[in-house]
Amino acid sequence: MTRLFPVPHSRLSPLALLVACLFLLPDAARSQSPAPYRDLRLPVAERVRDLLSRMTPEEKFWQLFMIPGSLDNPAHDYSHGVFGLQIVPVDSAGGARAHAERINAIQRWFVERTRLGIPIIPFDEALHGLGRPDATVFPQAIALAATWDTALMVRVSGAIAREAGSRGIRDVLSPVINIAGDVRWGRVEETYGEDPYLASAMARAFVGPLERAGIVTTPKHFIANLGEGGRDSYPIETSERQLRELFFPPFESALGAGARSVMTAYNSVDGQPATQNGRLLNGILKSEWGFTGFVISDAAATGGATVLHMTEPNTPAAAQHAWEAGLDVVFQSSWEQHRPYWEAVRRGQVADSVIDAAVSRVLRAKFQLGLFEHPYADPDSAAWWNGNAAHRALALEAARASIVLLKNAGAVLPLGRPASIAVIGGDAALARLGGYSGPGISPVSILAGIRARAGAATVRYAPGPGRVTRETEVIPSAQLALRGEYFDNIAFAGTPRFTRVDSTINFGWTLSSPGRGLARDWYSVRWSGRLTIPVGPARRIGIEGSDGYRLIVDGVTAIDAWSKQTARRRLTETALQPGRSYDIRLEFHETTGNAHLRLVWETPDDWQATIDSAVGVARRSDVAIVVAGVEEGEFRDRAFLGLPGHQEQLIRAVAATGKPVVVVLVGGSAITMPWLDDVAAVLDAWYPGEQGGTAVTDVLFGDVNPAGRLPITFPVAEGQLPLRYNHKPTGRGDDYLDLTGQPLFPFGFGLSYTSFEYSDLVIEGRQVRCRVRNAGSRAGDEVVQLYVRDDLASVARPVMELKGFRRVHLLPGEATGVVFTLGNEELRMLDRNFHWIVEPGSFTVMVGSSSRDIRLRGTLTVGAPPP
């Protein structure tokens, strides 16, 4: 049996050997007259044609449908097959071996029990490690980008391939290669940053090892997925030039590295939902770029044309136009959701040629992956590779390489040998791993790392106020008895469309209405009942959410926000007494949709006491390490980039003690720092993976010299956004009346415990050479960055663009030569007619330590091409 992820032969179980022997049998031994599609000797195209000719419409449809699922529910009919399933372990205690066995059992059912025996493609998430128990969690994607080390990324990707592939997973819905052009976006953590050159390099490094290991990669989201205001999946209104110069390059790079799948985005692009955008899918992706793999939708995105974008009357129509536009596989969240998509096929809304073309792409991939010959994983391999000691060591190495030193006043870091250390902040005791992550294998927190390394030093811990301040909470059902009357108008006119008992008021009616018979943007609701205040402090109650409400308590209007204007929190003027019950009536109306409504009361939260406690701990210690984090994630975009809760007050209060303060940031995007001048040092740890606590500690104590560099720009304030280093020249200037246009920390920035000198710039033809020397007393890594500016072009070009980088390790006093070659890919531009060309003329070449810290500068001249 071909082994993609071998283990030593002595580790094979008898069952695994038996499976191997069965697969060494010729086809004839398993079937008297094997169909041509089962003949490994035939070309893939011929096998696809033969299998396609044997398939019924139902069998074809199910090859275009993917969901999370299993065979556990007997009501779910998989007799016609399915493209693939996201199969979760039944019991995480069984680890990777049990997961592989479960995937094998489900795969065996499809191979042996369906008419044609078409294997499924088990798929999963693997953004920075397989998102399942017993798998190694590496630093988050943005942290991997912060290493500026593609060789390291190749090794991380290879480890992910071994852990995922050994379980039988053959498609990972990764990487995210959207350009993070606005750091308010909640999914910046999943990306490789703001620069198309860096993102492209990281995409190549991630995709290549997985695809070579026989695992399909699915770069996403095609295209953009980040709209105005830094909001997730907002509509994209962009120019052809911006698409091709900024957004397309990472996808072209991923496809060039072998990616066999692409995921579409939720948003619309120039008025058309990305899932059914024929210009993007059939036009650019498949025709212009020659992509021969398959295109999948994001989860439940195909129906978005109906309920979000309002461009389709129903889901079958949306499915028809998506397939016609070039979508191949519909990704939904449950088996039941297949029905409207099957209806589009069953009723003949989609041409047979369109369905056959999509099915052919899926079958081609299944044949290329060898699934018909080798559909099963080896549980022994899964147990061997998942959480392998070498992989966990690699996670530590990657975490160390990703940490960015942002400030180090007075060389307070490394710490040396303090007698006592205050560790402050809730994130110190946690080991947050970031979005799309598995639980990790015994994740190491920063507090645990410091305690393990501190030796004889006293380590004192104070949690502080945390990231979230609980000022209010939804009134629980135990205190409420409410009857809701729902009207199909905004004036409570006539008879309610329906009535029901609502245990709490905590609603978000965004994509749908409150219930059948109501429009999602035209209704009113009246809740009536009793509220009991429990024993304890008196409480003010209130409403959070879209206004258009009135709250009446014991017949008196306590809150009146009936006029529709905004969303906010309003509390009653008078607190309600504990132990008493009150008649309450809440009236609400909605006229435009996207309603949110919560009935809340005040919650005691003595955050000041937690700060006071932390200050006390700091005063008794030689140094204070404050670990602070952010809240973010998918559909969790941030309007404000400051530290949430009362963490900024915490930092300032601790700094006021006069003790040296080191702030360690945990998060996946930029953070504003009005407290920066109050502290001695700042480290950005990102989400550093399961070994992150050890890695951060190694940097704090100087066992590791930090060398991570920012893959995004940190602004001074949100009003500067979007803020990217590689913008095109302005018509006037960069500054504001009341603020600089420059960043707080620029793209490519990062400090070291040593210093580096640059010299001897030589430009010969397309080659750029320089010399870099470690001028300090510590060994360390420098990330040498090369930027280019086209001095005179026929269209406006960026003020500077990253076109090369090298991470080099140097001992004290050691020097090395660094060489870059600027090919056509690095110097090309889109001319006025949207043709990629290299225009003759001069280019300014800039070499330095960040996009703002340029150490060497010269000119490269490109001559006219020969006639």
C-alpha positions in Angstrom: 0.0 0.0 0.0 1.3 3.4 -0.9 2.1 5.3 2.3 1.9 9.1 2.2 2.6 9.3 5.9 4.7 6.3 6.8 5.7 5.1 10.3 8.4 2.6 11.1 7.3 -0.9 9.9 7.5 -2.3 13.4 4.7 0.0 14.4 2.1 -1.4 12.0 -0.7 -3.3 13.6 -1.9 -6.6 12.2 -5.1 -4.9 11.0 -3.1 -2.3 9.1 -1.0 -5.1 7.4 -4.2 -6.9 6.4 -5.6 -3.7 4.8 -2.3 -3.3 3.0 -2.4 -6.8 1.7 -6.0 -6.4 0.4 -4.9 -3.4 -1.5 -2.0 -5.2 -3.1 -4.5 -7.5 -4.8 -5.2 -6.8 -8.5 -8.5 -5.4 -9.5 -9.4 -8.7 -11.1 -9.2 -10.4 -7.8 -11.8 -8.1 -6.4 -14.0 -7.9 -9.4 -14.4 -10.2 -12.4 -14.8 -7.4 -14.9 -13.6 -4.1 -13.4 -15.0 -1.0 -15.0 -12.6 1.2 -16.9 -12.8 4.0 -14.2 -11.2 1.5 -11.8 -8.2 0.8 -14.1 -5.2 2.7 -12.7 -3.4 2.3 -16.0 -5.8 4.5 -17.9 -5.4 8.3 -18.1 -7.4 10.2 -15.5 -9.4 12.0 -18.2 -10.6 8.6 -19.6 -11.5 7.3 -16.1 -13.4 10.5 -15.4 -15.4 10.1 -18.7 -16.2 6.5 -18.0 -17.4 7.1 -14.4 -19.4 10.2 -15.4 -21.2 8.2 -18.1 -22.4 5.7 -15.4 -23.8 8.2 -13.0 -27.4 9.1 -12.3 -28.5 12.7 -11.8 -28.7 12.0 -8.1 -25.2 10.6 -8.0 -23.9 13.6 -9.9 -25.6 16.1 -7.6 -24.2 14.5 -4.4 -20.6 14.9 -5.8 -21.3 18.6 -5.8 -22.4 18.8 -2.1 -20.2 18.9 1.0 -21.2 19.2 4.7 -20.0 18.5 8.2 -21.5 15.1 8.9 -21.3 11.4 9.4 -23.4 8.3 9.1 -24.8 8.5 12.6 -28.3 9.7 11.7 -30.1 7.0 9.8 -32.5 9.6 8.3 -29.7 11.0 6.3 -29.6 9.2 3.0 -26.1 9.0 1.6 -26.8 6.1 -0.8 -26.0 8.3 -3.8 -22.6 9.3 -2.3 -21.3 12.7 -1.4 -18.4 15.0 -2.4 -17.0 14.9 1.1 -17.7 15.2 4.8 -16.1 17.1 7.7 -16.0 14.2 10.2 -15.5 15.0 13.8 -14.2 12.5 16.4 -16.9 10.9 18.5 -14.7 10.9 21.6 -11.7 13.2 21.8 -10.2 10.9 24.4 -9.5 8.4 21.6 -7.2 10.8 20.0 -6.0 10.8 16.4 -6.1 7.0 16.2 -9.8 7.0 16.9 -10.4 9.8 14.5 -8.6 8.0 11.7 -10.6 4.8 12.5 -13.9 6.8 12.3 -12.9 8.3 9.0 -12.0 4.9 7.7 -15.3 3.4 8.7 -17.2 6.1 7.0 -15.0 6.0 4.0 -15.5 2.2 3.8 -19.2 2.6 3.8 -19.1 4.8 0.7 -16.6 2.6 -1.1 -18.4 -0.7 -0.3 -22.0 0.3 0.1 -22.8 2.8 -2.6 -23.5 1.7 -6.2 -20.4 3.1 -7.8 -18.1 3.1 -4.8 -17.0 6.7 -5.2 -14.8 7.6 -2.2 -15.5 10.8 -0.3 -13.0 13.6 0.4 -12.8 14.0 4.1 -12.1 17.7 4.8 -11.3 19.9 7.7 -9.8 23.2 8.8 -6.0 23.5 9.2 -5.2 27.2 9.3 -2.3 26.8 11.7 -2.6 23.1 12.5 -5.5 20.6 12.2 -8.4 22.0 14.1 -9.0 18.7 16.0 -8.1 17.2 19.4 -4.7 15.6 19.6 -3.2 17.8 16.8 -0.4 20.2 17.2 -1.4 23.8 17.2 1.2 26.1 15.6 1.2 29.9 15.9 -1.7 31.6 14.2 -1.4 32.5 10.5 -0.6 36.2 11.2 2.2 35.0 13.6 3.6 32.7 10.9 3.7 35.6 8.6 5.5 37.6 11.3 8.4 35.1 11.1 9.2 36.3 7.5 10.6 32.9 7.1 9.2 30.8 4.2 11.5 27.9 4.9 10.0 27.6 8.4 6.5 27.9 6.9 7.3 24.9 4.6 8.3 22.8 7.6 5.1 23.8 9.5 3.0 23.0 6.5 4.7 19.6 6.2 3.9 18.8 9.8 0.2 19.8 9.3 0.2 17.6 6.2 1.4 14.6 8.2 -1.0 15.1 11.0 -4.1 15.7 8.8 -3.3 13.2 6.1 -2.5 10.4 8.4 -6.0 10.7 9.8 -7.5 10.4 6.2 -8.2 14.1 5.7 -7.6 14.9 2.1 -8.8 18.5 1.8 -8.0 21.4 4.2 -10.0 24.6 3.9 -6.9 26.7 4.2 -5.0 29.1 3.8 -6.7 32.5 4.2 -4.9 34.7 1.7 -7.1 37.7 1.6 -5.1 41.0 2.0 -5.6 42.5 5.4 -5.9 46.1 4.2 -7.8 47.3 7.3 -6.7 46.1 10.7 -10.2 46.6 12.2 -11.2 43.4 10.4 -11.8 40.6 12.9 -10.1 38.0 10.6 -6.8 39.7 10.2 -5.4 37.0 12.5 -6.2 34.3 9.9 -4.2 36.1 7.1 -0.6 36.7 6.1 -1.0 40.5 6.5 -1.4 43.5 4.3 1.2 43.0 1.6 0.6 40.9 -1.6 4.3 40.0 -2.0 4.6 38.6 1.6 1.2 37.0 1.4 2.1 35.3 -1.9 5.4 34.0 -0.5 3.7 32.5 2.6 0.8 31.1 0.5 3.3 29.2 -1.7 5.2 27.9 1.3 1.9 26.7 2.9 0.3 25.2 -0.1 3.2 23.3 -1.6 3.9 20.7 1.1 0.3 19.9 1.6 -0.4 19.4 -2.1 2.7 17.3 -2.6 1.5 15.1 0.2 -1.8 14.5 -1.6 -3.9 16.9 0.4 -6.0 19.4 -1.4 -5.6 23.0 -0.2 -8.4 25.5 -0.5 -7.2 29.1 -0.5 -9.9 31.5 0.5 -11.8 33.7 0.1 -12.2 34.6 -3.6 -12.2 37.5 -3.6 -11.5 40.1 -0.9 -13.9 39.3 2.0 -13.0 42.6 3.7 -15.1 45.6 3.0 -15.4 49.3 4.0 -14.9 50.1 7.7 -12.9 46.9 8.2 -16.1 44.9 8.2 -16.3 41.2 7.4 -17.9 40.2 4.1 -19.0 43.7 3.3 -19.6 44.5 -0.4 -16.5 45.1 -2.4 -16.7 47.9 -4.9 -13.2 47.9 -6.4 -11.4 48.7 -9.6 -10.0 46.1 -12.0 -6.6 47.5 -11.3 -6.9 47.0 -7.5 -8.1 43.5 -8.0 -5.2 42.5 -10.2 -2.5 44.4 -8.3 -3.5 43.8 -4.7 -6.0 41.0 -4.3 -5.2 38.5 -7.0 -1.4 37.9 -6.6 -1.7 35.6 -3.5 -4.3 33.5 -5.2 -2.2 33.2 -8.4 0.7 32.2 -6.2 -1.3 29.6 -4.4 -2.5 28.1 -7.6 1.0 28.1 -9.0 2.1 26.1 -5.9 -0.5 23.5 -6.8 -3.7 24.4 -5.0 -6.5 22.2 -6.4 -9.4 24.1 -4.9 -10.6 27.6 -4.2 -13.3 28.9 -1.9 -15.5 31.8 -2.8 -16.3 34.7 -0.5 -19.6 35.7 1.2 -19.5 39.2 -0.1 -20.6 40.7 -3.4 -18.1 42.0 -5.8 -19.2 45.0 -7.9 -22.8 44.1 -7.3 -22.6 40.3 -7.9 -22.4 37.8 -5.1 -18.9 36.2 -5.2 -20.4 32.7 -5.2 -22.1 33.4 -8.5 -19.8 35.9 -10.0 -19.2 34.5 -13.5 -16.5 37.1 -14.3 -14.4 36.0 -11.3 -15.0 32.2 -11.6 -15.5 31.2 -15.2 -13.8 34.3 -16.6 -10.7 34.9 -14.6 -10.1 31.8 -12.5 -11.0 29.1 -14.9 -10.5 30.7 -18.4 -7.8 33.3 -17.9 -5.7 31.5 -15.3 -6.5 28.0 -16.6 -7.5 26.6 -13.2 -8.5 23.0 -13.5 -9.4 22.3 -9.9 -12.8 22.8 -8.2 -14.4 25.8 -6.7 -16.4 25.5 -3.5 -18.6 28.0 -1.7 -18.1 29.3 1.7 -20.4 27.6 4.2 -24.0 28.4 3.4 -22.9 31.2 1.0 -24.7 30.1 -2.1 -28.1 30.9 -0.6 -26.8 34.3 0.4 -27.9 35.7 -2.9 -31.4 35.1 -1.7 -31.4 36.2 1.9 -28.5 38.7 2.0 -27.7 40.2 -1.4 -31.3 40.1 -2.6 -30.3 39.2 -6.2 -32.2 35.9 -6.4 -35.9 35.1 -5.7 -35.1 31.7 -4.1 -32.4 29.2 -3.3 -32.8 27.0 -6.4 -32.4 30.0 -8.6 -29.3 31.0 -6.7 -27.9 27.5 -7.0 -28.6 27.5 -10.8 -26.8 30.8 -11.4 -23.9 29.8 -9.1 -23.2 26.6 -11.0 -23.6 28.4 -14.3 -21.1 31.1 -13.1 -18.4 28.5 -12.3 -19.1 27.3 -8.8 -18.5 23.5 -8.6 -19.3 22.4 -5.0 -22.0 23.7 -2.6 -20.8 23.8 1.0 -23.7 23.8 3.5 -23.9 23.1 7.2 -26.4 20.2 7.4 -27.7 17.3 5.3 -31.2 18.8 5.3 -30.0 21.8 3.4 -29.4 19.9 0.2 -33.0 19.9 -0.8 -33.3 23.3 -2.6 -30.0 22.6 -4.4 -31.2 19.2 -5.5 -34.5 20.8 -6.6 -32.6 23.0 -9.0 -30.9 19.9 -10.6 -34.0 17.7 -10.5 -36.2 20.3 -12.2 -33.6 20.8 -15.0 -32.8 24.4 -14.1 -29.2 23.6 -14.5 -27.9 22.4 -17.9 -26.5 18.9 -17.9 -23.3 20.2 -19.5 -22.8 22.6 -16.5 -23.3 19.8 -14.0 -21.1 17.4 -15.9 -18.3 19.9 -16.1 -18.4 20.5 -12.3 -18.6 16.7 -11.5 -15.7 16.1 -13.8 -13.6 18.5 -11.8 -14.4 16.7 -8.6 -13.8 13.3 -10.0 -10.5 14.4 -11.5 -9.3 15.4 -8.1 -10.5 12.1 -6.5 -8.6 10.1 -9.1 -5.5 12.4 -8.8 -5.5 11.9 -5.0 -5.5 8.1 -5.5 -8.6 7.7 -3.4 -10.0 4.9 -5.6 -6.9 2.8 -5.0 -6.0 3.9 -1.5 -9.1 5.4 0.3 -8.1 4.5 3.9 -5.8 6.0 6.5 -3.6 4.0 8.8 -4.5 4.7 12.4 -1.0 3.8 13.5 0.4 6.6 11.4 -2.2 9.0 12.8 -1.2 8.1 16.4 2.5 8.4 15.5 2.4 11.8 13.7 -0.3 13.7 15.6 1.3 15.6 18.5 4.7 14.1 17.5 7.5 15.5 19.7 9.2 16.9 16.6 6.1 18.8 15.6 5.7 20.2 19.1 9.4 21.3 19.0 8.6 22.9 15.6 5.6 24.7 17.2 8.0 26.2 19.8 10.5 27.2 17.1 7.8 28.9 15.1 6.5 30.7 18.1 9.9 32.0 19.1 10.5 33.2 15.5 7.2 35.1 15.3 7.4 37.3 18.4 7.9 41.0 17.6 9.8 43.3 20.0 8.1 46.7 19.6 9.7 48.7 22.4 12.7 48.2 24.7 13.5 51.4 26.4 16.7 51.3 28.5 17.3 47.7 27.4 14.9 46.5 30.2 14.7 43.2 28.2 16.1 40.7 28.5 15.1 40.5 32.2 18.3 39.2 33.7 17.8 37.8 37.2 15.1 39.7 39.0 14.4 38.5 42.6 10.6 38.8 42.1 8.3 39.1 39.1 4.7 40.3 39.0 2.7 38.6 36.2 -0.5 40.4 35.6 -3.5 39.9 33.3 -6.0 37.2 32.6 -4.3 36.3 29.3 -1.2 35.4 31.2 -2.9 32.4 32.8 -4.7 31.4 29.5 -3.1 29.9 26.4 -5.3 31.4 23.8 -4.7 29.8 20.4 -6.7 32.0 18.0 -9.5 31.3 15.6 -9.9 28.0 13.6 -7.8 26.1 16.1 -8.0 22.8 17.8 -7.5 22.6 21.6 -3.8 21.9 21.4 -1.8 19.4 23.4 -1.2 20.7 26.9 -1.0 24.3 25.8 1.6 26.3 27.8 0.4 29.7 29.2 2.7 32.6 29.6 2.3 32.4 33.4 3.3 28.7 33.3 6.3 29.4 31.1 7.5 32.2 33.4 7.1 30.0 36.5 9.0 27.2 34.9 11.9 29.5 33.9 12.1 31.8 36.9 14.2 29.6 39.1 14.6 31.0 42.6 12.7 34.2 41.7 9.3 34.8 43.3 6.5 34.9 40.8 3.3 36.7 41.9 0.2 36.6 39.8 -2.8 38.9 39.7 -5.5 38.5 37.0 -6.5 42.1 36.7 -9.9 43.1 35.2 -9.7 40.9 32.1 -10.7 41.7 28.5 -14.4 42.0 29.1 -16.2 44.2 31.5 -19.5 42.8 32.6 -21.6 45.9 33.1 -24.8 44.2 32.2 -26.2 40.8 31.6 -29.4 39.4 30.0 -32.1 38.9 32.6 -32.3 35.1 33.0 -35.5 33.2 32.4 -35.8 32.3 36.1 -36.7 35.9 36.9 -39.1 36.4 34.0 -42.5 35.3 32.8 -43.2 37.0 29.4 -45.8 36.5 26.7 -45.0 37.9 23.3 -47.5 39.1 20.8 -46.1 39.4 17.3 -47.8 41.7 14.7 -47.2 42.0 11.0 -47.2 45.8 11.1 -45.4 48.4 13.2 -48.4 49.7 15.1 -49.7 46.6 17.0 -52.8 46.9 14.7 -55.3 44.0 14.5 -54.8 40.5 15.7 -51.2 39.3 16.4 -49.8 37.0 13.7 -48.8 34.7 16.5 -48.2 34.6 20.3 -45.6 32.7 22.3 -43.8 32.6 25.6 -40.3 34.0 25.4 -38.1 32.9 28.3 -35.6 35.8 27.8 -35.3 38.7 25.5 -32.0 38.2 23.7 -32.7 38.4 20.0 -30.7 39.1 16.9 -33.1 39.1 14.0 -30.7 39.9 11.2 -31.1 37.3 8.4 -34.6 36.3 9.3 -37.7 37.6 11.0 -39.0 36.7 14.5 -41.2 34.0 13.0 -43.4 32.7 10.2 -45.7 35.2 8.6 -43.5 38.3 9.5 -41.3 40.2 7.2 -37.7 40.6 8.5 -38.0 44.4 8.3 -41.6 45.2 9.2 -43.2 44.0 12.4 -43.9 44.9 16.1 -43.8 42.9 19.3 -45.4 43.4 22.7 -44.1 41.4 25.6 -46.1 41.4 28.9 -45.4 39.7 32.2 -43.7 39.7 35.5 -40.1 40.4 36.6 -38.8 39.4 40.0 -35.6 41.0 41.3 -33.5 38.5 43.3 -32.1 39.0 46.8 -29.0 41.2 46.7 -28.3 44.7 45.5 -31.0 46.9 43.9 -30.8 46.7 40.1 -31.4 49.0 37.2 -32.8 47.2 34.2 -32.6 48.3 30.6 -32.5 47.6 26.9 -29.5 47.0 24.6 -30.0 47.0 20.9 -31.8 48.7 18.1 -34.0 51.5 19.3 -37.7 51.6 18.5 -38.8 50.4 22.0 -40.6 51.3 25.2 -40.2 49.7 28.6 -43.1 50.1 31.0 -42.6 49.1 34.7 -45.7 48.9 36.9 -47.6 51.1 34.5 -45.0 53.8 34.3 -42.8 54.3 31.2 -39.3 53.8 32.4 -37.5 54.0 29.0 -38.8 55.6 25.9 -36.7 55.2 22.7 -39.5 54.7 20.3 -38.0 56.8 17.5 -35.8 54.7 15.2 -32.3 56.1 15.0 -29.5 53.8 16.2 -28.6 51.0 18.6 -27.5 51.7 22.1 -27.9 50.8 25.8 -30.4 52.6 28.0 -31.0 51.8 31.7 -33.8 52.9 33.9 -33.2 55.9 36.1 -34.4 54.2 39.3 -33.1 50.8 40.6 -35.6 48.1 41.3 -35.7 46.7 44.8 -34.5 43.2 45.6 -37.2 40.6 46.4 -40.0 42.5 44.7 -41.9 41.6 41.6 -42.9 44.1 38.9 -45.3 44.1 36.0 -43.4 44.9 32.9 -44.3 45.6 29.3 -41.8 45.9 26.5 -42.9 47.1 23.1 -40.7 47.1 20.0 -41.0 47.8 16.3 -38.7 47.3 13.4 -38.9 49.1 10.1 -35.7 48.3 8.2 -34.4 45.0 9.5 -31.2 43.9 11.2 -32.7 44.1 14.7 -31.0 43.4 18.0 -32.7 43.5 21.3 -31.7 42.4 24.8 -33.5 42.9 28.1 -30.7 43.4 30.7 -29.9 44.4 34.2 -26.8 45.8 35.8 -24.2 43.4 37.0 -21.8 44.2 39.8 -18.2 44.2 38.4 -15.6 45.6 40.8 -12.9 46.0 38.1 -11.2 48.7 40.1 -10.6 46.3 43.0 -8.8 43.9 40.6 -6.6 46.8 39.3 -5.8 47.7 42.9 -4.8 44.1 43.7 -2.6 44.0 40.6 -0.9 47.3 41.6 -0.2 45.8 45.0 1.5 42.8 43.5 3.6 45.0 41.2 4.8 47.2 44.2 6.1 44.1 45.9 8.0 42.9 42.8 11.1 44.0 40.9 9.5 44.0 37.5 5.9 43.7 36.2 4.8 41.8 33.1 1.3 42.8 32.0 -0.2 40.4 29.5 -3.1 42.0 27.7 -5.3 40.7 24.9 -8.0 41.6 22.4 -11.4 40.3 21.4 -11.7 39.5 17.6 -12.6 36.8 15.2 -14.9 35.9 12.3 -17.8 38.5 12.2 -16.2 40.1 15.3 -14.7 43.2 13.7 -13.5 46.0 15.9 -14.5 49.6 15.7 -11.9 50.5 18.3 -8.3 49.1 18.3 -7.5 49.9 21.9 -7.3 47.1 24.5 -10.8 46.2 25.6 -12.3 46.3 29.1 -10.2 48.1 31.6 -6.8 46.8 30.5 -5.5 50.2 29.5 -6.3 51.6 33.0 -4.5 48.5 34.4 -1.4 49.2 32.4 -1.2 52.8 33.5 -1.9 52.0 37.1 0.8 49.4 37.2 3.2 51.7 35.4 2.5 54.5 38.0 4.2 52.3 40.6 7.5 53.2 39.1 8.5 49.6 38.5 9.7 48.5 35.1 6.7 47.4 33.1 6.8 45.0 30.2 3.6 44.6 28.2 3.0 41.4 26.3 0.2 41.6 23.7 -1.9 38.6 22.8 -4.0 39.1 19.6 -4.1 38.8 15.9 -4.1 42.4 14.6 -3.0 45.9 15.4 -3.5 47.6 18.8 -3.5 51.3 19.5 -1.3 52.2 22.5 -2.0 55.5 24.2 -0.1 54.0 27.2 3.1 53.3 25.2 5.2 56.1 26.8 4.3 54.8 30.3 5.9 51.4 29.8 9.5 50.2 29.3 8.9 47.4 26.8 6.3 45.8 24.5 6.3 42.4 23.0 3.7 41.2 20.4 3.2 37.5 20.9 0.2 37.2 18.5 -1.6 33.9 19.2 1.7 31.9 19.6 0.3 28.3 19.6 0.4 25.6 22.1 4.1 26.2 23.0 3.6 30.0 23.2 4.1 30.4 26.9 7.5 28.8 26.7 8.4 30.9 23.6 7.4 34.2 25.2 9.4 33.3 28.3 12.5 32.5 26.3 12.3 35.9 24.7 11.7 37.7 28.0 14.7 36.1 29.7 17.0 36.4 26.6 17.3 32.7 25.8 16.0 33.8 22.4 16.7 37.1 20.6 13.4 38.3 19.1 13.3 38.8 15.3 9.7 38.8 14.3 8.6 41.6 12.0 5.2 43.2 11.6 3.2 41.9 8.5 0.7 44.7 9.1 0.8 48.4 9.9 -0.1 49.6 13.4 -1.9 52.9 13.4 -1.7 55.6 16.0 -5.5 55.9 15.9 -8.5 54.4 14.1 -9.0 57.6 12.2 -6.0 56.9 10.0 -7.5 53.7 8.6 -7.1 52.1 6.2 -3.3 52.7 6.5 -0.9 50.7 4.3 2.7 51.4 3.6 2.4 50.6 -0.1 -0.3 53.1 -1.1 0.0 55.1 -4.2 1.1 58.8 -4.2 -1.5 61.2 -2.8 -2.8 64.2 -4.6 -1.5 66.4 -1.7 -0.2 64.9 1.5 -0.5 62.2 4.1 -1.2 64.1 7.3 -4.4 65.2 9.1 -5.1 68.5 10.7 -4.9 66.9 14.2 -2.8 63.8 13.6 0.1 62.5 11.7 -0.4 60.3 8.7 2.5 58.1 9.8 1.9 54.8 11.7 2.7 54.0 15.2 4.7 51.0 14.0 5.3 50.5 10.3 5.1 47.4 8.2 8.2 45.3 8.6 9.0 46.8 12.0 10.7 44.8 14.8 13.5 45.3 17.2 16.3 43.0 18.4 18.5 42.6 21.5 21.4 43.3 19.1 22.1 45.8 16.3 22.8 45.3 12.6 24.8 47.4 10.2 24.1 47.5 6.4 26.8 48.4 3.8 28.2 47.8 0.4 25.1 48.0 -1.8 25.9 46.8 -5.3 23.3 46.8 -8.2 24.4 44.9 -11.3 21.8 44.2 -13.9 18.8 42.7 -12.0 20.9 41.6 -9.0 21.0 43.5 -5.8 23.7 42.7 -3.2 24.5 44.1 0.2 26.4 43.2 3.3 24.8 42.9 6.8 26.9 42.7 10.0 25.8 41.9 13.6 27.3 44.9 15.4 26.1 43.9 18.8 27.1 41.4 21.5 24.3 38.9 21.0 23.6 36.4 18.3 20.4 37.2 16.5 18.3 37.2 13.3 17.9 40.1 11.0 15.1 40.3 8.4 16.6 42.1 5.4 13.9 43.8 3.4 14.1 45.0 -0.2 11.6 47.6 -1.5 11.2 49.0 -5.0 9.7 52.2 -6.4 9.1 52.8 -10.1 10.5 56.3 -10.6 8.5 57.2 -13.7 5.6 55.1 -14.9 2.7 55.4 -17.3 0.3 54.9 -14.5 0.5 55.7 -10.8 2.6 53.2 -8.9 3.0 52.6 -5.1 5.4 54.8 -3.2 7.2 51.6 -2.3 6.6 47.8 -2.6 8.2 44.9 -0.9 9.9 42.8 -3.5 12.3 40.6 -1.5 13.2 39.6 2.0 15.8 37.3 3.7 15.9 36.2 7.4 19.6 35.7 8.3 21.2 34.5 11.5 24.4 36.2 12.6 26.8 35.7 15.5 28.2 38.8 17.2 30.6 40.5 14.8 29.6 38.1 12.0 28.7 39.5 8.5 27.1 38.0 5.5 26.3 38.9 2.0 22.6 39.1 1.0 21.6 38.8 -2.6 18.3 39.6 -4.3 17.3 39.1 -7.9 14.6 41.3 -9.3 12.9 39.5 -12.1 10.0 40.5 -14.3 7.6 39.4 -11.6 9.1 41.9 -9.2 9.3 44.8 -11.6 6.2 44.3 -13.7 3.2 46.7 -13.7 -0.2 46.9 -15.3 -0.1 49.4 -18.0 -3.0 51.6 -19.1 -4.4 48.7 -21.2 -4.2 46.2 -18.3 -1.3 44.3 -19.7 1.5 43.2 -17.4 4.7 44.7 -18.7 8.1 45.9 -17.4 8.5 49.5 -18.5 12.0 50.6 -19.3 13.5 53.3 -17.0 14.8 53.6 -13.4 13.7 52.0 -10.2 14.7 53.1 -6.8 15.9 50.2 -4.8 15.7 50.5 -1.0 17.1 47.9 1.5 16.5 48.1 5.2 15.1 46.8 8.4 11.5 47.9 7.9 9.4 49.9 5.4 10.4 53.1 7.3 13.9 52.1 8.3 15.8 52.1 5.0 19.6 51.7 5.3 20.7 51.5 1.7 19.4 53.0 -1.5 20.4 52.8 -5.2 19.0 52.8 -8.7 18.3 49.9 -11.0 17.9 50.8 -14.7 15.9 48.6 -17.0 16.5 49.1 -20.7 14.0 48.9 -23.5 13.3 45.4 -24.8 15.0 44.5 -28.1 12.8 45.2 -31.1 
